[in-house]
Amino acid sequence: MPIDIVQLSQTLIRFKTEPDQPGELATALDYLASLFPHLTVEQFTNGGFRSILVYAAPQRPELFKIILNGHVDVIPGKDFQYIPRIDGAKLYGVGALDMKANLAVLVTIFAEIVHEVHYPLGLQIVTDEELGGFHGTKYQIDQGVRADFVIAGETTNFAIAHQAKGILWIKVQFYGETAHGAYPWRGDNALIQVHTFIALLLQKYPTPMQQTWVTTVNVARIETPNTSFNKVPDRAEVWLDIRFVPSEYATIVAEIVALVPATATYTILAHEAALYTAPDNPYIQRLQQITTNVTGQWCELYGAQGSSDARHYMAVGGAGVEFGPVGGGIASDEEWTSIAGLTTYATILREFLLQQ
């Protein structure tokens, strides 16, 4: 039975698939798996997160020609946003843009043509992309999943993100000396150390006034175990989310660490290479031409500020892009996707997959 893209999008939006809701994530994933009763649905679990890989063969191919990659987890929203709403030409709801509706298209087109293509085609659905994709896409890759080309169905307004910034997540721990708050000169305030470090960091990597292709630093959290007004804190920690341009992959850690005082320590939680696929890649050129023909507008290539799970394939010699339909209001109360854009997205993917 053909799958209705809008109905499937609405169904997926109703699942409260926030990162701390394992039950909802599992239910949504099981629902999607149930749509493929006559295909192989390979199950993976790592770190408490599940993912699936769907294909039309009794055994997993050594190399997929193309994998469509999507995620069911969302950036948390308000309760009313889990009730999908259609207003005119737009579908509203949590994940309507990132990426429940996009995923509905991936699922629909895959189900429609997987038996028509004469090459290994896979559908990869994960539940931890918003947390970095380490337990979903990366874990599947660690288990041997390979692809020549990956399309991560993130919303790109029908442009192609052939590169995206890398990720460095780092915690820096500062140590001082405690003292009574009335005599601050007798101590060494760890929070003041944090302040000095952040000032140096932002001097080297100033926050741009608008979107631009430079390395950026987000100070995500500052904390101290101190709970007293009248005590100089002797410990503090800062969390940094650093998004670096591809050319800085080999140097970014050393550049950040050079700013860390000798008395502090640091812990690297993630150092992920940036996504980069050359513009002359044959898959990109074909996708670009098909998109241009279908939409009637030139399909641009660009560098994405955020990341997607496509980047994990770079480490094993794969190529990939982010490519998706039109939408807006990501992570806001009014997140939306264009209903007509979903149909256009389906048309582009169908033609692209059939022309390989």
C-alpha positions, -999 to +999 in steps of 0.1 A: +000+000+000+014+034-010+025+056+020+009+090+023+038+114+031+018+140+049-001+115+070+032+097+079+048+131+088+019+138+111+021+104+127+058+108+134+054+143+148+030+128+174+058+107+189+075+126+216+110+114+205+131+136+227+166+123+236+156+114+272+125+095+261+138+060+253+103+045+253+090+070+227+121+066+206+117+028+206+080+030+198+086+053+169+115+032+155+094+000+158+065+017+140+089+026+111+103-009+110+068-023+107+064-005+074+089-029+058+075-064+065+090-079+034+125-064+037+154-070+060+154-047+090+187-050+108+185-039+144+214-022+163+216-011+200+245+008+216+246+029+247+209+025+252+201+039+218+186+018+190+188+022+152+178+002+121+191-004+087+167-015+060+176-032+027+162-056+001+185-086+005+188-115+029+222-104+040+238-069+044+257-058+013+294-052+018+290-018+002+257+001-003+258+023-034+235+048-017+222+051+019+194+074+028+201+086+064+174+100+087+168+104+124+136+102+145+149+121+176+142+158+179+152+189+198+127+190+226+096+212+221+065+222+240+037+197+245+013+215+220+039+211+193+035+173+193+000+178+179+007+184+141-010+214+126-016+223+090-020+259+083-023+268+046+007+254+027+027+245+059+028+216+083+038+227+119+051+206+147+082+195+166+105+179+140+085+191+110+117+206+098+143+186+117+134+160+105+102+141+109+086+152+076+119+148+057+122+113+072+087+105+060+098+113+024+129+091+028+108+062+040+082+066+013+106+068-016+127+040-003+097+017+000+085+027-034+116+020-054+139-003-034+128-032-057+132-011-088+168-002-085+196-026-095+221-017-069+224-020-030+202+008-015+199+012+022+176+032+046+193+041+079+172+054+107+187+064+141+176+078+174+206+098+186+215+123+158+208+153+180+233+139+205+260+134+179+251+102+162+277+082+181+254+053+191+235+052+158+252+060+125+287+058+139+280+025+157+266+010+125+297+021+107+318+004+134+299-027+128+309-027+091+282-006+074+296+011+043+282+033+016+296+049-016+273+079-011+250+090+017+222+115+017+214+128+052+178+142+048+183+174+067+164+205+055+185+225+031+159+244+011+168+223-019+205+234-018+232+208-012+254+210+018+285+193+005+306+204+035+298+211+071+318+222+101+335+197+124+327+193+161+349+197+191+332+191+225+355+198+253+352+202+291+379+223+309+383+219+347+398+247+367+413+244+402+419+272+427+421+276+464+391+281+487+388+309+512+362+328+531+342+351+508+350+382+529+388+376+522+389+368+485+426+377+483+433+347+505+420+323+479+422+316+441+387+318+426+383+291+400+354+309+384+376+340+378+400+316+360+371+305+338+362+341+331+398+349+320+399+317+298+367+326+281+378+361+274+410+348+257+389+322+238+365+347+224+393+371+216+407+344+193+374+332+181+350+362+182+313+354+178+304+367+143+275+391+139+260+370+111+264+336+094+298+332+080+323+304+073+346+306+103+352+286+135+328+295+163+327+288+200+296+283+221+301+284+259+274+258+267+278+255+305+297+269+335+294+251+368+310+249+402+303+225+432+303+256+454+268+263+470+278+290+494+277+328+490+306+333+515+331+309+500+357+314+473+351+284+449+381+263+443+367+242+414+348+251+383+342+236+349+332+250+315+317+231+285+326+242+250+309+234+217+333+244+190+323+242+153+354+244+132+359+248+094+373+217+077+409+231+073+413+233+110+406+197+119+443+189+126+450+221+146+419+230+165+426+209+196+461+224+200+448+259+195+422+256+222+446+238+246+472+265+242+447+289+259+441+265+289+462+276+319+488+251+332+468+245+364+437+234+346+428+201+329+406+192+300+386+163+287+377+159+250+343+143+245+342+146+207+366+156+179+347+149+148+360+156+113+340+179+092+318+167+063+335+174+029+326+160-005+342+176-035+318+196-057+329+175-088+317+143-072+295+125-098+267+119-073+266+156-063+266+167-099+237+144-108+217+155-077+224+191-085+213+188-121+181+169-112+172+194-084+177+223-108+155+207-134+127+198-110+126+231-091+134+254-120+160+271-099+198+266-098+207+242-070+235+258-050+263+240-031+272+254+003+288+248+037+265+240+066+270+256+100+256+225+118+264+189+114+247+157+104+254+120+106+268+120+071+301+132+085+307+098+101+312+082+067+341+105+060+363+084+083+358+052+063+362+067+028+325+074+021+311+105+005+279+123+015+258+154+016+229+170+035+199+175+013+163+182+021+132+203+014+120+238+024+111+248+060+118+272+088+117+279+125+140+251+135+137+244+173+112+272+177+075+272+187+067+276+150+088+249+133+073+242+099+079+225+066+064+232+032+038+205+022+044+212-015+081+210-008+078+174+005+063+164-028+091+181-047+116+165-024+101+131-032+103+137-069+139+147-068+149+117-047+130+093-069+146+106-101+181+106-085+178+071-072+164+057-104+191+073-126+221+057-109 
